[in-house]
Amino acid sequence: RVLLIAGRPGSGRTALAEALVRDLGRGYRDGVLRARLGEPGGDPVPVERAARLLLDDLGVAAPPGADGDELSGLLRDALKERRALLLLDDAADAEQVDSLLPDNPRCLVVAVARGPLTGIPDVRPCTVGGLDARSAVELLERYAGSVRITVDPQAAEALVELCAAQPAALLLAGGWLAARPTASVADLAKRLRALPGEPATTRPLARTFALTYGALPAPAARALRLLSLAPLGLADAQVLSALAGCSVSAAGSLLDGLVDLGFVRAAEHGQYEVPGCLMPLVAQRLAAEDRDSEVQLARARMLERTVRLLQSCRAVTEAEGSAARRRLAGLPRNLRFPHRAAAAEWLRTRQPALLAAARLAVADGELDTLARRLVAALVRALTAHRGAEAAAPELYGLHRLVLDVAERRGLHRERAAALLNLADLDARTGRTRDALARYRAALDAGRLAKDPYATGRAMESVGGAYQELGDWQRAADWYGRALAQRLARDERADQARLYGRLGTVHTYAGRYGEALRNWRAAAAGCRRLGDGAGHARALSEAARVQEYAGRPEESARTCEEAAEGARRAGDVRLHAALRLRLADTLERLGDPVAARLHRAAADRLLAPRPGAPAPVCPDGSAGHDTPTDATKVAYEIRSGSQKS
């Protein structure tokens, strides 16, 4: 069920696992799924995040805000009928692996960990200590050349022993030799022995790192230290340029040099990665050699560069000539994207690191202004390129980060906006009671901020949550409170929408008199706004209420008025739906001839035009037999920064 490769970081355990997966992967028709269960700093990755990554690889949509147990269950369900191979790298403990194990015996898990996974049944372990002597010498030869190894094989074997045959230590030693063609293998072994501390009591990787790091030029050593600040240990020339305060071309040269020396390895999509086994050693050097103020300044430069890249990534989606495009033209060339496709690809490949950057910025606690700007820019970029629905899981996590900062800083307006956004996503995924609690909290925050938009939006949303729960009395009460505020502020479009919502809940509750009054008020509000289609839809709902109330003649007259309004507004689908409903009403009134005429008119309206698809009756329009909120419109929740 589980093949475990256990070993210390730097022992080659991940490379062995990858080689095994490449060999076994051909036998699994649904492919290989990969998840890293450890952060570069050593912290375990939450099960929720790992499960969501695996579900994304499977193409399974996971609801935003779902917890680890729910996502683990979704993952097991998704793998129930599949034959897949899972590679779980850098697992912290058995519980972390167990939560991701599929129930399907046709799936195989290859796990990489430091030690045994006690408690998981059917685990076959393999402990890795390092390379055999011959392979270790061959690895050195690849860097140092065959001549230096051939002339002094004993020195090569001694160097392998000093490195404990660990691939990571041998790569650093090989990089040191490659950079010094005149140095002998014996010279490097002598230098390693001369380091302070007994070789038997000091980790071979730490000793080799200390020697090779000490030989780095100052700019390269500083660049390596600063790379420990890169989210997920991933960086490109832009990231290092911001961290080190140098040009992008100079940063690229530094990265290539560090790759040659074995400190950094090339990753996918033009990125570079500090190996996880070296990250703690690099972070120790940063803490020891750089002042806190310099580290914070480097982190701030990196976040600011990321914000500008995200703004450029979003701006490229705007229309030519827009204000965002004009600002984009004023940015340096290396911060601009040539077209939308390039920006979308950059966002896709950098998304894990960008999300990690947002989490780290919020956790830092000292760069909250930059953290808020970064989250806002990331939300806008994801929405522009992927859409709010597709990016909902990522947006949920980002809104929670905003909420953390707002609560820490006492920013009531931002707290209200984050709560509203989170509650909307909860409501969309069926967690209505969770959404209701957050809407109420947003109302309190909006009142503390004295923000009428947030309070009105929260009251209306509380009413919507109660409506979803079927509590018509409370829904009407909260809609009424929101309407009173809109009336006091003379916000007419919002008034029309709320009259429609009140009409809907009163209809569901069977209070047809109240429902009819509110739909009439909604129709009047739309007429004053010049919204012909909204006026016709409100009248159509009023006609529906009259029909429910047993007044078919009045319903027919109102429906006729609504149909005429839809015709004047040019809403063909609504006009056709109203004609069909009018035909049904006339049939019940005993006038089949008039009913046939209205049906024929509807057929003509719905007939496909040459070169155009056939129109259909819209969902939730007058063609349905259930009351709907006809004047409801879609809108975004505005944060304080957006309002200003």
C-alpha positions as CSV (number, residue, x, y, z in Angstrom):
1,R,0.0,0.0,0.0
2,V,2.8,2.4,0.9
3,L,6.5,2.3,-0.2
4,L,8.4,4.4,2.2
5,I,11.8,5.9,1.4
6,A,13.3,7.1,4.7
7,G,16.5,9.1,5.1
8,R,18.0,12.4,6.2
9,P,17.6,15.4,4.0
10,G,20.5,15.4,1.5
11,S,20.7,11.7,1.4
12,G,19.2,11.5,-2.1
13,R,15.8,10.2,-0.9
14,T,13.7,12.4,-3.1
15,A,15.9,11.7,-6.2
16,L,15.5,8.0,-5.5
17,A,11.7,8.4,-5.1
18,E,11.5,10.3,-8.4
19,A,13.5,7.5,-10.2
20,L,11.2,4.9,-8.7
21,V,8.1,6.8,-9.7
22,R,9.4,7.2,-13.3
23,D,10.0,3.4,-13.5
24,L,6.6,2.4,-11.9
25,G,4.5,5.2,-13.4
26,R,4.0,3.3,-16.7
27,G,1.8,0.8,-14.9
28,Y,-0.7,3.4,-13.6
29,R,-3.0,4.6,-16.3
30,D,-4.2,7.6,-14.4
31,G,-0.7,9.0,-14.0
32,V,1.4,10.2,-11.1
33,L,0.2,12.7,-8.5
34,R,2.8,14.7,-6.5
35,A,2.5,16.6,-3.3
36,R,5.2,18.1,-1.1
37,L,4.2,17.8,2.6
38,G,6.9,19.9,4.1
39,E,7.7,23.6,3.8
40,P,11.2,24.7,3.0
41,G,11.6,25.9,6.6
42,G,10.6,22.5,8.0
43,D,7.0,23.2,8.9
44,P,4.4,20.6,7.8
45,V,2.1,21.5,5.0
46,P,-1.6,21.5,6.1
47,V,-3.5,18.5,4.9
48,E,-6.1,20.8,3.4
49,R,-3.6,22.4,1.1
50,A,-2.0,19.1,0.1
51,A,-5.3,17.4,-0.6
52,R,-6.5,20.4,-2.7
53,L,-3.3,20.3,-4.8
54,L,-3.9,16.6,-5.5
55,L,-7.6,17.2,-6.4
56,D,-6.5,20.0,-8.8
57,D,-4.1,17.6,-10.5
58,L,-7.1,15.1,-10.9
59,G,-9.3,17.9,-12.3
60,V,-11.8,17.6,-9.4
61,A,-13.4,20.8,-8.2
62,A,-13.1,21.2,-4.5
63,P,-15.4,23.7,-2.6
64,P,-13.8,26.8,-1.3
65,G,-13.3,26.8,2.5
66,A,-13.6,23.0,2.9
67,D,-11.6,21.6,5.8
68,G,-9.0,18.9,5.7
69,D,-11.4,16.1,6.5
70,E,-13.8,17.0,3.7
71,L,-11.0,17.4,1.2
72,S,-9.5,14.1,2.2
73,G,-12.8,12.4,1.7
74,L,-13.2,14.0,-1.7
75,L,-9.7,12.8,-2.6
76,R,-10.5,9.2,-1.6
77,D,-13.7,9.3,-3.6
78,A,-11.9,10.7,-6.6
79,L,-9.4,7.8,-6.5
80,K,-11.9,5.1,-5.8
81,E,-12.2,4.1,-9.5
82,R,-8.7,5.2,-10.6
83,R,-5.3,3.6,-10.8
84,A,-2.9,6.3,-9.8
85,L,0.6,6.6,-8.2
86,L,1.0,9.2,-5.5
87,L,4.3,10.6,-4.5
88,L,4.2,12.3,-1.1
89,D,7.5,14.0,-0.5
90,D,9.0,15.2,2.8
91,A,6.2,13.9,5.0
92,A,6.4,15.1,8.6
93,D,4.6,12.2,10.3
94,A,2.3,9.2,9.8
95,E,-0.9,11.2,10.4
96,Q,-0.1,13.5,7.5
97,V,0.3,10.6,5.1
98,D,-2.6,8.6,6.5
99,S,-5.1,11.4,5.8
100,L,-4.1,11.3,2.0
101,L,-4.0,7.5,1.5
102,P,-6.6,6.3,-1.0
103,D,-8.8,3.3,-0.1
104,N,-8.4,1.9,-3.5
105,P,-5.9,-1.0,-3.4
106,R,-5.1,-0.4,-7.1
107,C,-3.4,2.9,-6.2
108,L,0.1,3.0,-4.8
109,V,1.7,5.6,-2.5
110,V,5.4,6.3,-2.5
111,A,6.2,8.4,0.6
112,V,9.4,10.2,1.5
113,A,10.1,10.9,5.2
114,R,12.9,11.2,7.7
115,G,11.9,8.2,9.7
116,P,9.3,5.4,10.0
117,L,5.6,6.0,9.5
118,T,4.4,4.2,12.6
119,G,0.7,3.4,12.7
120,I,0.1,3.0,9.0
121,P,-0.5,-0.6,8.0
122,D,1.1,-2.3,5.0
123,V,4.2,-0.1,4.7
124,R,7.3,-1.4,3.0
125,P,10.3,0.8,4.2
126,C,13.6,1.4,2.5
127,T,16.2,3.4,4.4
128,V,18.7,5.5,2.4
129,G,22.0,6.5,3.9
130,G,23.9,7.7,0.8
131,L,25.5,6.4,-2.4
132,D,27.8,3.4,-2.6
133,A,31.5,4.3,-2.9
134,R,31.8,3.8,-6.7
135,S,28.7,5.9,-7.5
136,A,29.9,8.6,-5.1
137,V,33.3,8.8,-6.9
138,E,31.6,8.9,-10.3
139,L,29.5,11.8,-9.1
140,L,32.6,13.7,-8.1
141,E,34.2,12.9,-11.4
142,R,31.4,14.5,-13.2
143,Y,32.4,17.8,-11.7
144,A,36.1,17.5,-11.1
145,G,37.0,15.6,-14.3
146,S,38.5,12.2,-14.6
147,V,42.1,13.3,-14.4
148,R,42.0,14.6,-10.8
149,I,40.2,11.5,-9.7
150,T,42.5,9.0,-11.5
151,V,45.7,10.5,-10.2
152,D,44.6,10.3,-6.6
153,P,41.9,7.7,-6.1
154,Q,42.6,7.4,-2.4
155,A,42.0,11.2,-1.9
156,A,38.7,10.8,-3.8
157,E,37.6,7.9,-1.5
158,A,38.6,10.0,1.5
159,L,36.5,12.9,0.3
160,V,33.6,10.6,-0.2
161,E,34.0,9.4,3.3
162,L,34.1,12.9,4.7
163,C,30.9,13.7,2.8
164,A,29.4,10.4,4.1
165,A,28.6,9.6,0.5
166,Q,25.6,12.0,0.7
167,P,24.7,13.4,-2.7
168,A,24.0,16.9,-1.5
169,A,27.4,17.2,0.2
170,L,29.1,15.6,-2.9
171,L,27.4,18.1,-5.2
172,L,28.8,21.0,-3.1
173,A,32.3,19.4,-3.1
174,G,32.1,18.9,-6.8
175,G,31.0,22.5,-7.4
176,W,34.0,23.7,-5.4
177,L,36.4,21.5,-7.4
178,A,34.8,22.6,-10.7
179,A,35.3,26.3,-9.9
180,R,39.0,25.6,-9.1
181,P,40.6,23.5,-11.9
182,T,44.0,23.7,-10.3
183,A,43.0,22.5,-6.9
184,S,43.4,18.8,-6.1
185,V,40.9,16.4,-4.5
186,A,43.3,15.9,-1.6
187,D,43.4,19.7,-1.0
188,L,39.6,19.8,-0.6
189,A,39.7,16.8,1.8
190,K,42.4,18.5,3.8
191,R,40.4,21.7,4.1
192,L,37.4,19.7,5.2
193,R,39.4,18.0,8.0
194,A,40.8,21.4,9.1
195,L,37.3,22.8,9.8
196,P,36.6,23.4,13.5
197,G,34.8,20.5,15.2
198,E,35.3,16.8,14.9
199,P,34.2,15.3,11.6
200,A,32.6,12.4,13.5
201,T,30.3,14.7,15.5
202,T,29.4,17.2,12.8
203,R,27.0,16.5,10.0
204,P,28.9,16.0,6.7
205,L,26.5,18.3,4.8
206,A,26.9,21.1,7.3
207,R,30.7,20.8,7.2
208,T,30.8,20.8,3.4
209,F,28.4,23.7,3.2
210,A,30.5,25.7,5.7
211,L,33.6,25.2,3.5
212,T,32.1,25.9,0.1
213,Y,29.9,28.8,1.4
214,G,33.0,30.4,2.9
215,A,34.7,30.4,-0.5
216,L,31.9,32.3,-2.2
217,P,32.4,35.9,-3.4
218,A,30.6,38.4,-1.2
219,P,27.8,39.1,-3.8
220,A,27.1,35.5,-4.4
221,A,27.1,34.7,-0.7
222,R,24.6,37.5,0.0
223,A,22.4,36.4,-2.9
224,L,22.3,32.9,-1.5
225,R,21.4,34.1,2.0
226,L,18.6,36.2,0.6
227,L,17.2,33.3,-1.4
228,S,16.1,31.8,2.0
229,L,13.5,34.6,2.0
230,A,11.9,33.4,-1.3
231,P,8.5,31.8,-0.8
232,L,8.7,28.0,-1.1
233,G,12.4,28.4,-1.8
234,L,11.5,29.3,-5.4
235,A,13.0,32.3,-7.1
236,D,13.6,33.7,-10.5
237,A,15.7,36.6,-11.7
238,Q,13.0,39.1,-10.8
239,V,12.7,37.8,-7.2
240,L,16.4,37.8,-6.6
241,S,16.8,41.2,-8.2
242,A,14.3,42.6,-5.7
243,L,15.8,40.9,-2.8
244,A,19.4,41.9,-3.5
245,G,18.6,45.3,-5.0
246,C,20.5,44.6,-8.2
247,S,19.5,44.5,-11.9
248,V,17.6,41.6,-13.3
249,S,20.5,40.6,-15.6
250,A,22.9,40.6,-12.6
251,A,20.5,38.4,-10.6
252,G,20.3,36.0,-13.5
253,S,24.0,35.7,-13.6
254,L,24.2,35.1,-9.8
255,L,21.6,32.3,-10.0
256,D,23.4,30.6,-12.8
257,G,26.7,30.7,-10.9
258,L,25.0,29.3,-7.8
259,V,23.6,26.4,-9.9
260,D,27.1,25.6,-11.1
261,L,28.4,25.5,-7.5
262,G,25.6,23.1,-6.4
263,F,23.8,25.6,-4.0
264,V,20.8,26.1,-6.2
265,R,19.1,23.9,-8.8
266,A,17.0,24.8,-11.8
267,A,13.3,24.2,-11.5
268,E,10.4,24.4,-13.9
269,H,9.3,27.6,-15.8
270,G,12.5,29.6,-15.4
271,Q,12.6,29.3,-11.7
272,Y,15.4,28.3,-9.3
273,E,15.1,26.4,-6.1
274,V,17.3,26.2,-3.0
275,P,17.3,22.4,-2.0
276,G,15.3,21.7,1.1
277,C,18.3,20.2,2.8
278,L,20.3,23.4,2.4
279,M,17.5,25.8,3.4
280,P,18.1,25.6,7.2
281,L,21.8,26.1,6.7
282,V,21.3,29.1,4.5
283,A,18.7,30.6,6.9
284,Q,21.2,30.3,9.7
285,R,23.7,32.2,7.8
286,L,21.2,35.0,7.0
287,A,20.3,35.3,10.7
288,A,24.0,35.4,11.7
289,E,25.4,37.8,9.1
290,D,22.6,40.2,8.1
291,R,21.0,42.8,10.3
292,D,17.2,42.5,10.9
293,S,16.6,45.9,9.3
294,E,18.4,44.7,6.1
295,V,16.4,41.5,6.0
296,Q,13.2,43.4,6.4
297,L,14.1,45.8,3.7
298,A,14.9,42.9,1.3
299,R,11.6,41.3,2.1
300,A,9.8,44.6,1.5
301,R,11.5,45.0,-1.8
302,M,10.5,41.5,-2.9
303,L,6.8,42.1,-1.9
304,E,6.7,45.5,-3.7
305,R,8.1,43.9,-6.8
306,T,5.6,41.2,-6.6
307,V,2.7,43.7,-6.2
308,R,3.9,45.6,-9.3
309,L,4.1,42.4,-11.4
310,L,0.6,41.4,-10.3
311,Q,-0.7,44.8,-11.2
312,S,0.9,44.5,-14.6
313,C,-0.5,41.0,-14.9
314,R,-4.0,42.3,-14.3
315,A,-3.7,45.5,-16.4
316,V,-2.8,43.5,-19.5
317,T,-6.4,42.2,-19.4
318,E,-7.9,45.7,-19.7
319,A,-9.0,47.3,-22.9
320,E,-6.6,49.3,-25.0
321,G,-6.7,52.9,-24.0
322,S,-7.9,52.3,-20.4
323,A,-6.3,53.9,-17.4
324,A,-4.8,50.6,-16.4
325,R,-3.2,50.2,-19.8
326,R,-1.8,53.7,-19.7
327,R,-0.2,53.0,-16.3
328,L,1.2,49.7,-17.6
329,A,2.9,51.6,-20.4
330,G,4.8,53.6,-17.9
331,L,6.3,50.6,-16.1
332,P,9.9,49.4,-16.9
333,R,10.0,46.8,-19.7
334,N,11.0,43.9,-17.4
335,L,7.8,44.5,-15.4
336,R,5.5,44.4,-18.4
337,F,3.9,41.4,-20.1
338,P,3.7,41.4,-23.9
339,H,0.2,40.0,-24.1
340,R,-2.6,38.5,-22.0
341,A,-1.5,34.9,-22.6
342,A,2.0,35.5,-21.3
343,A,0.6,37.1,-18.2
344,A,-1.8,34.2,-17.6
345,E,1.0,31.7,-18.0
346,W,3.2,33.6,-15.5
347,L,0.3,33.7,-13.0
348,R,-0.4,30.0,-13.4
349,T,3.2,28.9,-13.0
350,R,3.9,31.3,-10.1
351,Q,0.6,30.8,-8.3
352,P,2.0,28.5,-5.5
353,A,4.8,30.9,-4.7
354,L,2.5,33.9,-4.9
355,L,0.1,32.4,-2.4
356,A,3.0,31.4,-0.2
357,A,4.3,35.0,-0.4
358,A,0.9,36.3,0.8
359,R,0.8,33.8,3.7
360,L,4.4,34.7,4.8
361,A,3.7,38.4,4.5
362,V,0.7,38.2,6.7
363,A,2.4,35.9,9.2
364,D,5.4,38.3,9.4
365,G,3.2,40.9,11.1
366,E,5.5,43.9,10.4
367,L,4.6,44.5,6.8
368,D,0.9,44.6,7.0
369,T,0.4,47.4,4.6
370,L,2.4,45.6,1.9
371,A,0.7,42.4,2.8
372,R,-2.7,44.0,2.2
373,R,-1.6,45.4,-1.1
374,L,-0.2,42.1,-2.2
375,V,-3.4,40.2,-1.3
376,A,-5.5,42.8,-3.1
377,A,-3.4,42.6,-6.2
378,L,-3.4,38.8,-6.2
379,V,-7.2,38.7,-5.8
380,R,-7.7,41.1,-8.8
381,A,-5.2,39.2,-11.0
382,L,-6.7,35.8,-10.3
383,T,-10.2,37.2,-10.9
384,A,-9.2,38.9,-14.1
385,H,-7.5,35.8,-15.6
386,R,-9.5,32.9,-14.2
387,G,-12.8,34.4,-13.1
388,A,-14.3,34.5,-9.6
389,E,-15.8,31.1,-9.8
390,A,-12.7,29.2,-11.0
391,A,-10.5,31.0,-8.5
392,A,-12.9,30.7,-5.5
393,P,-10.7,28.3,-3.5
394,E,-7.7,30.6,-3.7
395,L,-9.8,33.7,-3.1
396,Y,-11.2,32.1,0.1
397,G,-7.7,31.7,1.5
398,L,-6.8,35.2,0.5
399,H,-9.9,36.7,2.2
400,R,-9.0,34.8,5.4
401,L,-5.5,36.4,5.2
402,V,-7.1,39.9,4.9
403,L,-9.3,39.1,7.9
404,D,-6.3,38.1,9.9
405,V,-4.6,41.4,9.2
406,A,-7.8,43.4,9.8
407,E,-8.4,41.8,13.1
408,R,-4.7,42.3,14.2
409,R,-4.7,46.0,13.2
410,G,-8.3,46.8,14.2
411,L,-9.3,47.7,10.6
412,H,-13.0,47.4,10.9
413,R,-13.8,48.3,7.3
414,E,-11.4,45.8,5.9
415,R,-12.7,43.2,8.4
416,A,-16.3,43.8,7.2
417,A,-15.3,43.4,3.6
418,A,-13.3,40.2,4.2
419,L,-16.2,38.7,6.3
420,L,-18.7,39.5,3.5
421,N,-16.5,37.9,0.9
422,L,-16.0,34.8,3.0
423,A,-19.7,34.6,3.8
424,D,-20.6,34.8,0.2
425,L,-18.3,31.9,-0.6
426,D,-19.7,29.9,2.3
427,A,-23.3,30.6,1.1
428,R,-22.3,29.6,-2.5
429,T,-21.0,26.2,-1.2
430,G,-24.1,25.4,0.9
431,R,-22.6,26.4,4.3
432,T,-25.5,28.7,5.0
433,R,-25.3,28.8,8.8
434,D,-21.6,29.6,8.6
435,A,-22.4,32.3,6.1
436,L,-25.1,33.7,8.4
437,A,-22.6,34.0,11.3
438,R,-20.1,35.8,9.2
439,Y,-22.8,38.2,7.8
440,R,-23.7,39.1,11.3
441,A,-20.1,39.7,12.3
442,A,-19.7,41.8,9.1
443,L,-22.6,43.9,10.2
444,D,-21.0,44.6,13.6
445,A,-17.7,45.5,11.9
446,G,-19.5,47.8,9.4
447,R,-21.2,49.6,12.3
448,L,-17.9,50.0,14.1
449,A,-16.4,51.4,10.8
450,K,-19.5,53.6,10.3
451,D,-19.6,52.3,6.7
452,P,-23.1,52.4,5.4
453,Y,-22.3,50.3,2.4
454,A,-21.0,47.4,4.5
455,T,-23.9,47.6,7.0
456,G,-26.5,47.7,4.2
457,R,-24.8,44.9,2.3
458,A,-24.6,42.8,5.5
459,M,-28.2,43.3,6.5
460,E,-29.4,42.3,3.0
461,S,-27.1,39.3,3.1
462,V,-28.5,38.2,6.5
463,G,-31.9,38.4,5.0
464,G,-30.7,36.3,2.1
465,A,-29.3,33.7,4.4
466,Y,-32.6,33.4,6.3
467,Q,-34.4,33.1,3.0
468,E,-32.1,30.2,2.0
469,L,-32.9,28.6,5.4
470,G,-36.7,29.0,4.8
471,D,-37.2,31.4,7.7
472,W,-39.4,33.9,5.8
473,Q,-40.3,36.0,8.8
474,R,-36.7,36.8,9.7
475,A,-35.8,37.2,6.0
476,A,-38.5,39.8,5.6
477,D,-37.4,41.6,8.8
478,W,-33.8,41.9,7.7
479,Y,-34.7,42.9,4.1
480,G,-37.0,45.6,5.7
481,R,-34.0,46.9,7.8
482,A,-31.8,47.1,4.7
483,L,-34.6,48.8,2.8
484,A,-35.0,51.4,5.5
485,Q,-31.4,52.4,5.2
486,R,-31.6,52.5,1.4
487,L,-34.6,54.8,1.6
488,A,-32.9,57.1,4.1
489,R,-29.9,57.4,1.7
490,D,-32.1,57.6,-1.4
491,E,-30.3,54.7,-3.1
492,R,-33.0,54.0,-5.7
493,A,-31.5,51.0,-7.5
494,D,-30.9,49.2,-4.2
495,Q,-34.4,50.1,-3.1
496,A,-35.9,48.5,-6.2
497,R,-33.9,45.3,-5.6
498,L,-34.9,45.1,-2.0
499,Y,-38.6,45.6,-2.8
500,G,-38.2,42.7,-5.1
501,R,-36.6,40.6,-2.4
502,L,-39.3,41.4,0.0
503,G,-41.9,40.5,-2.6
504,T,-40.2,37.1,-3.1
505,V,-40.2,36.1,0.6
506,H,-43.7,37.4,1.2
507,T,-44.8,35.2,-1.8
508,Y,-43.1,32.2,-0.3
509,A,-44.8,32.9,3.1
510,G,-48.2,33.2,1.4
511,R,-48.7,36.8,2.3
512,Y,-49.8,37.8,-1.2
513,G,-51.1,41.3,-0.3
514,E,-47.6,42.3,1.0
515,A,-45.9,40.6,-1.9
516,L,-48.0,42.4,-4.4
517,R,-47.4,45.8,-2.8
518,N,-43.6,45.2,-2.8
519,W,-43.5,44.0,-6.4
520,R,-45.5,47.1,-7.5
521,A,-43.0,49.2,-5.6
522,A,-40.2,47.4,-7.3
523,A,-41.8,48.1,-10.7
524,A,-42.3,51.8,-9.9
525,G,-38.6,52.1,-8.8
526,C,-37.4,50.5,-12.0
527,R,-39.6,52.8,-14.1
528,R,-38.1,55.8,-12.3
529,L,-34.6,54.5,-13.0
530,G,-35.4,54.0,-16.7
531,D,-34.9,50.3,-16.4
532,G,-37.5,49.0,-18.8
533,A,-36.5,45.3,-18.5
534,G,-36.5,45.5,-14.7
535,H,-39.9,47.2,-14.8
536,A,-41.3,44.4,-17.0
537,R,-39.8,41.7,-14.8
538,A,-41.2,43.2,-11.6
539,L,-44.7,43.4,-13.2
540,S,-44.4,39.8,-14.3
541,E,-43.8,38.8,-10.7
542,A,-46.7,40.9,-9.6
543,A,-48.9,39.0,-12.1
544,R,-47.6,35.7,-10.7
545,V,-48.6,36.8,-7.2
546,Q,-52.1,37.8,-8.4
547,E,-52.5,34.4,-10.0
548,Y,-51.4,32.7,-6.7
549,A,-53.9,34.8,-4.9
550,G,-56.8,33.6,-7.1
551,R,-57.2,36.7,-9.2
552,P,-56.6,35.5,-12.8
553,E,-58.3,38.5,-14.5
554,E,-56.0,41.0,-12.8
555,S,-53.1,38.7,-13.4
556,A,-53.8,38.6,-17.1
557,R,-54.0,42.4,-17.3
558,T,-50.8,42.8,-15.4
559,C,-49.1,40.2,-17.5
560,E,-50.2,42.0,-20.6
561,E,-48.7,45.2,-19.3
562,A,-45.5,43.4,-18.5
563,A,-45.3,41.9,-22.0
564,E,-45.7,45.3,-23.5
565,G,-43.0,46.7,-21.3
566,A,-40.6,43.8,-22.3
567,R,-41.4,44.5,-26.0
568,R,-40.5,48.2,-25.5
569,A,-37.3,47.3,-23.6
570,G,-36.3,44.9,-26.4
571,D,-36.0,41.8,-24.1
572,V,-37.1,39.1,-26.5
573,R,-36.8,36.2,-24.2
574,L,-38.8,37.9,-21.4
575,H,-41.4,39.0,-23.9
576,A,-41.8,35.5,-25.2
577,A,-42.0,34.0,-21.7
578,L,-44.7,36.4,-20.7
579,R,-46.7,35.6,-23.9
580,L,-46.6,31.9,-23.0
581,R,-47.7,32.6,-19.4
582,L,-50.5,34.9,-20.6
583,A,-51.6,32.0,-22.9
584,D,-51.8,29.7,-19.9
585,T,-53.8,32.2,-17.9
586,L,-56.2,32.8,-20.8
587,E,-56.8,29.1,-21.2
588,R,-57.7,28.8,-17.5
589,L,-60.1,31.8,-18.1
590,G,-61.8,29.9,-20.9
591,D,-60.4,31.9,-23.9
592,P,-58.5,29.3,-26.0
593,V,-58.5,31.4,-29.2
594,A,-56.6,34.3,-27.5
595,A,-54.3,31.7,-25.9
596,R,-53.4,30.3,-29.3
597,L,-52.6,33.8,-30.6
598,H,-50.3,34.5,-27.7
599,R,-48.5,31.1,-28.2
600,A,-48.0,31.8,-31.9
601,A,-46.6,35.2,-31.0
602,A,-44.2,33.5,-28.6
603,D,-43.2,31.0,-31.2
604,R,-42.3,33.7,-33.6
605,L,-40.2,35.5,-30.9
606,L,-38.4,32.3,-30.1
607,A,-37.8,31.2,-33.7
608,P,-34.1,31.2,-34.5
609,R,-32.9,34.0,-36.6
610,P,-30.4,33.3,-39.5
611,G,-26.9,33.2,-38.0
612,A,-28.1,33.4,-34.4
613,P,-28.7,30.7,-31.8
614,A,-32.3,30.0,-30.8
615,P,-33.2,32.0,-27.7
616,V,-34.6,30.1,-24.7
617,C,-36.6,31.2,-21.7
618,P,-34.2,32.4,-19.0
619,D,-33.9,30.6,-15.7
620,G,-35.8,32.4,-13.0
621,S,-37.8,34.5,-15.5
622,A,-41.5,34.7,-16.0
623,G,-41.5,31.3,-17.7
624,H,-41.2,29.5,-14.3
625,D,-43.9,28.7,-11.8
626,T,-42.0,29.6,-8.7
627,P,-41.5,33.1,-7.4
628,T,-38.0,34.6,-8.0
629,D,-36.1,37.8,-7.2
630,A,-36.5,39.3,-10.6
631,T,-34.7,42.6,-9.8
632,K,-31.7,40.9,-8.2
633,V,-28.4,42.0,-9.7
634,A,-24.8,40.8,-9.3
635,Y,-22.3,43.1,-7.7
636,E,-18.9,42.9,-5.9
637,I,-18.2,43.5,-2.3
638,R,-16.1,46.7,-2.1
639,S,-13.3,47.0,0.4
640,G,-12.4,50.3,1.9
641,S,-9.6,50.8,-0.5
642,Q,-11.9,50.2,-3.4
643,K,-14.4,52.8,-2.2
644,S,-11.8,55.4,-1.7
